[in-house]
Amino acid sequence: MTAVGVAPAFDIRGLSKVYATEAGEVHALRGVDLQIRSGETLVLLGPSGSGKSTLLNILGGLDRASAGVARFHDFELTTASDRELTRYRRDSVGFIFQFFNLVPSLTARENVALITEIARDPMSPEEALARVGLSERMDHFPAQLSGGEQQRVAVARAIAKRPDLLFCDEPTGSLDSQSGVRVLEVIAEVTQAVGATTMIVSHNTAIGDMADRVVRFRDGRIAEIEVNPQKRSPQEMSW
């Protein structure tokens, strides 16, 4: 639900996704309905195969729905052309994945510059890296950085374009708890700084404490939506 009189950032109606496999059809999403407010942080929880990453990929313009409608403000993702989706991803969406996907032969600064060189109104690589606490490490190569530092470079790369949307798929999945908490702190801080609408996919139920709402998936459907009356900071969460 959205506040009365406030148009949602996303309006999702009857969204379905079916994959054809040798064993038959796989229904990844089964008629999902959801509205998401601008500036909201959602955490999507559920077991593997429950549909949470599929929804993230469709809303991020990386995959297409089989049926239903998904609108981001006035832009309808479900009928958009490939070119329109490419522009949408470039201009509006920052992605953070479980694996850092950094170019090993480039420094942290150069990895972020790959995005800032094509964005409409980017912050500088130096500003983006400063926001994630890596000002002193920006000329280091990925192999010279810890896993948590590499993921913070990935966060800097995602937020450098000042995205409207920040989509995080298991952003702490390959990190130890201490590094994971630091990365979540950075995500929370930069989300507030750039005003992004943020969605985080995770298996870790504790991460739900940092969300405005927690959306629980089961068998391709939304099983439950919980509203957090008071969000907790990542360092307050029990892992």
C-alpha positions in Angstrom: 0.0 0.0 0.0 1.1 3.6 -0.6 0.2 6.7 1.4 -3.2 8.2 0.5 -2.8 10.6 -2.4 0.8 9.6 -3.1 1.5 7.9 -6.5 3.7 4.8 -6.2 7.2 4.6 -7.8 6.2 1.1 -8.9 2.8 -0.2 -9.7 2.8 -4.0 -10.2 -0.3 -5.9 -11.3 -0.6 -9.6 -11.9 3.1 -10.0 -12.8 4.0 -13.5 -13.8 7.1 -15.2 -15.2 7.2 -18.7 -16.8 10.4 -20.3 -17.9 10.4 -23.3 -20.3 12.8 -26.1 -19.3 13.4 -29.6 -20.5 11.4 -30.8 -17.5 8.5 -28.5 -18.3 7.3 -25.0 -17.4 8.7 -23.3 -14.2 6.4 -20.7 -12.8 8.9 -18.2 -11.1 6.2 -15.6 -10.5 2.5 -16.2 -10.1 0.4 -13.1 -10.4 2.3 -10.7 -8.1 0.6 -7.4 -7.1 2.7 -4.8 -5.3 3.1 -1.0 -5.0 6.4 0.6 -3.9 6.7 4.1 -2.7 9.5 6.5 -3.8 12.4 6.5 -1.4 11.2 3.3 0.3 13.5 0.5 1.3 12.1 -3.0 0.8 13.8 -6.3 1.8 12.6 -9.3 -0.2 12.9 -12.6 1.7 12.2 -16.2 0.8 13.9 -19.5 -0.1 15.7 -20.1 -3.3 13.3 -20.3 -6.2 10.5 -18.3 -4.5 10.5 -15.5 -7.0 12.3 -12.7 -5.2 15.3 -12.4 -7.6 13.0 -12.8 -10.6 10.9 -9.8 -9.5 14.1 -7.8 -9.0 15.4 -8.6 -12.4 12.1 -7.7 -14.1 11.9 -4.4 -12.3 15.5 -3.7 -13.1 14.9 -4.2 -16.8 17.2 -7.3 -16.9 14.3 -9.8 -17.7 10.8 -9.7 -19.1 7.6 -10.8 -17.5 5.4 -13.4 -19.2 2.2 -11.6 -18.2 1.0 -8.7 -16.1 2.0 -5.0 -15.9 4.9 -3.3 -14.1 5.1 0.5 -14.3 7.9 2.8 -12.9 6.0 6.1 -12.7 4.8 6.6 -16.3 7.2 4.1 -17.8 5.7 0.6 -18.5 8.5 -1.9 -18.3 6.4 -4.8 -19.6 5.8 -3.3 -23.0 9.1 -1.4 -23.4 11.5 -2.0 -26.3 15.0 -3.4 -25.7 16.3 0.1 -26.4 14.0 1.7 -23.9 15.0 -0.8 -21.2 18.7 -0.2 -21.9 18.1 3.6 -21.4 16.1 2.9 -18.2 18.8 0.7 -16.8 21.5 3.3 -17.7 19.7 6.3 -16.4 17.6 5.1 -13.4 19.0 1.8 -11.9 22.0 1.0 -9.8 22.7 -2.7 -9.4 24.6 -4.5 -6.6 25.1 -8.2 -6.9 26.4 -11.0 -4.6 29.6 -11.2 -6.7 31.4 -7.9 -7.1 32.0 -8.0 -10.9 34.9 -5.6 -10.8 37.4 -5.5 -13.6 40.6 -6.9 -12.1 42.9 -4.9 -14.3 41.3 -1.6 -13.2 41.7 0.3 -10.0 38.7 1.1 -7.7 38.6 4.6 -9.2 38.7 3.2 -12.8 36.0 0.6 -12.0 33.6 3.4 -10.9 34.6 5.6 -13.9 33.2 2.9 -16.2 29.7 4.0 -15.0 30.3 7.7 -14.6 31.5 8.1 -18.2 28.1 7.0 -19.5 25.7 8.4 -16.9 23.6 11.6 -17.3 24.5 13.5 -14.2 27.0 11.4 -12.3 29.0 12.2 -9.2 32.8 11.9 -9.7 34.4 8.5 -9.0 36.2 10.2 -6.1 33.0 11.4 -4.5 31.3 8.0 -4.9 34.3 6.2 -3.3 34.4 8.8 -0.5 30.7 8.1 0.3 31.6 4.4 0.9 34.7 5.2 2.9 37.3 4.3 0.4 39.0 7.6 -0.3 42.4 6.1 0.7 41.9 3.0 -1.4 40.7 4.3 -4.7 44.0 3.6 -6.6 44.1 0.0 -5.4 43.3 -2.9 -7.7 40.6 -5.4 -6.6 43.2 -8.0 -5.7 44.6 -5.5 -3.1 41.2 -5.0 -1.5 39.3 -7.2 1.0 36.0 -8.8 0.0 34.1 -6.1 2.0 36.1 -3.3 0.3 35.4 -4.8 -3.1 31.7 -4.8 -2.4 31.9 -1.2 -1.3 33.5 -0.4 -4.7 30.6 -2.1 -6.3 28.2 0.1 -4.2 30.1 3.2 -5.2 29.8 2.1 -8.8 26.1 1.6 -8.4 25.4 5.0 -6.7 27.8 7.1 -8.8 25.1 7.7 -11.4 22.7 9.1 -8.7 20.1 6.4 -9.5 16.4 6.6 -8.8 16.5 2.9 -7.9 19.1 0.8 -6.1 18.6 -3.0 -6.6 20.7 -5.3 -4.4 20.7 -9.1 -5.0 22.3 -10.9 -2.0 24.8 -8.0 -1.5 26.2 -9.7 1.6 26.0 -13.3 0.5 29.7 -13.8 0.0 30.9 -11.7 3.0 31.5 -12.5 6.6 29.2 -10.9 9.1 31.4 -7.9 10.0 32.0 -7.0 6.3 28.3 -7.6 5.6 27.2 -5.2 8.3 29.6 -2.5 6.9 28.2 -3.0 3.4 24.6 -2.7 4.6 25.5 0.5 6.6 26.9 1.9 3.4 23.8 1.0 1.4 21.6 2.6 4.0 23.7 5.7 4.1 23.9 6.2 0.4 20.2 5.3 -0.1 19.3 8.3 2.2 21.9 10.5 0.6 20.7 10.0 -3.0 17.1 9.4 -2.2 16.9 6.1 -4.0 14.1 3.6 -3.8 15.9 0.5 -2.7 15.2 -3.2 -2.9 17.4 -5.8 -1.2 17.0 -9.5 -1.9 18.3 -11.8 0.8 18.1 -15.1 2.5 19.1 -13.5 5.8 16.0 -12.6 7.7 17.8 -10.2 10.0 18.3 -7.8 7.1 14.6 -7.2 7.2 15.1 -5.0 10.2 16.6 -2.2 8.1 13.6 -2.1 5.8 10.5 0.0 5.7 8.7 -3.1 4.6 9.6 -6.8 4.4 8.1 -8.8 1.5 8.1 -12.5 2.0 7.9 -14.8 -1.1 6.8 -18.4 -1.3 6.3 -20.4 -4.5 6.3 -17.4 -6.8 3.8 -15.4 -4.8 3.9 -12.8 -2.1 3.1 -14.7 1.1 3.2 -11.8 3.5 4.1 -8.1 3.8 5.3 -6.7 7.1 5.7 -3.0 8.0 8.5 -2.1 10.3 7.3 0.5 12.8 10.9 1.5 13.4 13.8 0.6 11.2 17.0 -0.6 12.8 20.5 0.3 11.7 22.6 -2.7 10.4 25.0 -2.5 13.4 21.9 -3.1 15.7 20.9 -6.3 13.9 21.6 -9.8 15.2 23.1 -12.0 12.5 
